[in-house]
Every structure is written in C-alpha cells, then in structure tokens.
Amino acid sequence: MRKYITVAWYGIISWAIPFIVSFAFFDMKTKALTIDEMYFKSIMIVLGGLVGCLLLIRFFHLIEDFYIKEGFIAGIIMMSINLLLDVIILLPMSKMPFILYYQQIGMRYLLIPIIATTMGMAIQDK
C-alpha cells in the first residue's frame, strides 16, 4: 500500500512541476503566453516526460517483482491524478471546453501508463 501512496505523490509532483514552470512563460498582466503556443506545449511535454520518467525510476526501486503489472498500476494512478488536477485547476483557469482540453492536452496523458508499463517490461526482461 505504501508504494501506491508514494506513486500518488509522484503523480502530484509530475503535474505540479510543469504547472509551476509554465508560469515563467506567461505575462501575468495580460495572462498571455510570452512564447509561441506550440513551442510552449513542446516544452511542457518534454518537461513532463522528464519529470515523470525520473519519478518512475524512483518508483521501480521500491518494486521487487511483477514489474509490468506494477508499472501499469503506477501509470494509471499517475495519469488519473494528472487528469484530476487538470480538471480541478487547469480547466477553470483556461476556461477551455472539456472536449477541446482532451483533444489538445488530456489525451497526451496516455503516455504515462504507456511509459510506465514499458519501463516495467524492460526491467522484467532483464
């Protein structure tokens, strides 16, 4: 159970770091991006991927077997937390309709369980 509490915290951290960093790219007076939107999204994807992978490496140090299953579960937990935090915080801030949010941002979170599961596969196969 402790490992799932840890991975829940990792889900929060993996969401919070890119969220906090994103403020560096916004003009607080106009609430507009200071860089190209696609460049901003690329930065956020790379940063989120880096943070998520580093946290998953730490998670796998807690695991002794069933790496594929544990990776999948960890990925689903982290993805769910990221989506939940987006719905609670990001959607109201952006005033973006949910369908548009899912098309532009939300679907990318599927990478979390994909990466976590494939990391588990790589470890399992050693």
C-alpha positions as a printed NumPy array, in Angstrom:
array([[  0.   ,   0.   ,   0.   ],
       [  2.864,   2.354,   0.828],
       [  4.17 ,   2.138,  -2.743],
       [  0.809,   3.345,  -4.094],
       [  0.765,   6.305,  -1.708],
       [  4.262,   7.122,  -2.935],
       [  3.177,   6.866,  -6.572],
       [  0.168,   9.113,  -5.811],
       [  2.598,  11.741,  -4.517],
       [  4.669,  11.228,  -7.644],
       [  1.528,  11.912,  -9.677],
       [  1.058,  15.224,  -7.871],
       [  4.722,  16.142,  -8.314],
       [  4.691,  15.193, -12.006],
       [  1.774,  17.567, -12.509],
       [  2.948,  20.375, -10.225],
       [  6.457,  20.889, -11.617],
       [  5.374,  21.622, -15.22 ],
       [  2.44 ,  23.684, -13.908],
       [  4.745,  25.868, -11.803],
       [  7.34 ,  26.179, -14.576],
       [  4.604,  27.207, -17.033],
       [  4.127,  30.498, -15.173],
       [  7.552,  31.586, -16.429],
       [  6.078,  31.673, -19.934],
       [  3.034,  33.811, -19.152],
       [  2.665,  37.568, -18.828],
       [  0.762,  37.874, -15.559],
       [ -0.795,  41.214, -16.529],
       [ -2.251,  40.076, -19.83 ],
       [ -2.421,  36.351, -18.947],
       [ -0.973,  35.655, -22.402],
       [  1.879,  33.399, -23.426],
       [  5.189,  35.154, -23.992],
       [  6.353,  32.472, -26.474],
       [  4.774,  30.609, -29.369],
       [  1.973,  28.298, -28.187],
       [  3.317,  25.202, -29.953],
       [  6.809,  25.841, -28.536],
       [  5.258,  26.178, -25.071],
       [  3.359,  22.883, -25.47 ],
       [  6.542,  21.169, -26.646],
       [  8.436,  22.434, -23.589],
       [  5.678,  21.217, -21.279],
       [  5.578,  17.758, -22.913],
       [  9.357,  17.352, -22.657],
       [  9.467,  18.641, -19.075],
       [  6.515,  16.48 , -18.034],
       [  8.103,  13.438, -19.673],
       [ 11.44 ,  14.053, -17.965],
       [  9.901,  14.545, -14.524],
       [  7.583,  11.559, -14.955],
       [ 10.387,   9.239, -16.084],
       [ 12.66 ,  10.279, -13.222],
       [  9.868,   9.653, -10.727],
       [  9.067,   6.281, -12.298],
       [ 12.718,   5.261, -11.95 ],
       [ 12.458,   6.055,  -8.235],
       [  9.204,   4.076,  -8.066],
       [ 10.748,   0.98 ,  -9.637],
       [ 13.431,   0.994,  -6.93 ],
       [ 10.587,   0.196,  -4.496],
       [  9.395,  -2.794,  -6.534],
       [ 10.808,  -6.296,  -6.213],
       [  8.703,  -8.219,  -8.742],
       [  5.682,  -8.028, -11.074],
       [  7.297,  -5.04 , -12.788],
       [  4.908,  -4.911, -15.741],
       [  1.797,  -5.029, -13.546],
       [  3.237,  -2.542, -11.06 ],
       [  4.303,  -0.209, -13.879],
       [  0.816,  -0.316, -15.368],
       [ -0.834,   0.381, -11.999],
       [  1.616,   3.213, -11.25 ],
       [  0.994,   4.706, -14.694],
       [ -2.785,   4.598, -14.27 ],
       [ -2.538,   6.229, -10.824],
       [ -0.225,   8.988, -12.067],
       [ -2.332,   9.595, -15.183],
       [ -5.542,   9.76 , -13.129],
       [ -4.042,  12.271, -10.721],
       [ -2.731,  14.418, -13.568],
       [ -6.144,  14.403, -15.267],
       [ -7.949,  15.133, -11.998],
       [ -5.664,  18.084, -11.197],
       [ -6.179,  19.422, -14.721],
       [ -9.965,  19.211, -14.337],
       [ -9.884,  20.857, -10.902],
       [ -7.275,  23.569, -11.595],
       [ -6.317,  23.945, -15.259],
       [ -9.747,  23.758, -16.891],
       [-11.282,  26.505, -14.728],
       [ -8.193,  28.7  , -15.267],
       [ -8.186,  28.225, -19.034],
       [-11.973,  28.252, -19.493],
       [-11.375,  25.604, -22.157],
       [-14.261,  23.245, -23.018],
       [-13.545,  19.7  , -21.828],
       [-13.609,  18.17 , -25.336],
       [-11.075,  20.719, -26.621],
       [ -8.947,  20.169, -23.485],
       [ -8.939,  16.412, -24.038],
       [ -8.019,  16.788, -27.715],
       [ -5.192,  19.26 , -27.081],
       [ -3.868,  18.159, -23.683],
       [ -5.666,  15.309, -21.957],
       [ -5.015,  12.567, -24.459],
       [ -1.26 ,  13.099, -24.061],
       [ -1.508,  11.76 , -20.519],
       [ -1.972,   8.289, -22.017],
       [  1.808,   8.374, -22.396],
       [  2.162,   7.993, -18.614],
       [  0.845,   4.41 , -18.331],
       [  2.447,   3.544, -21.678],
       [  5.89 ,   4.651, -20.484],
       [  5.424,   3.146, -17.003],
       [  4.355,  -0.207, -18.439],
       [  7.176,  -0.345, -20.985],
       [  9.682,   0.55 , -18.248],
       [  8.298,  -2.412, -16.295],
       [  8.688,  -4.614, -19.376],
       [ 12.314,  -3.549, -19.771],
       [ 13.067,  -4.349, -16.13 ],
       [ 11.123,  -7.629, -16.182],
       [ 13.063,  -8.845, -19.217],
       [ 16.472,  -8.399, -17.533]])
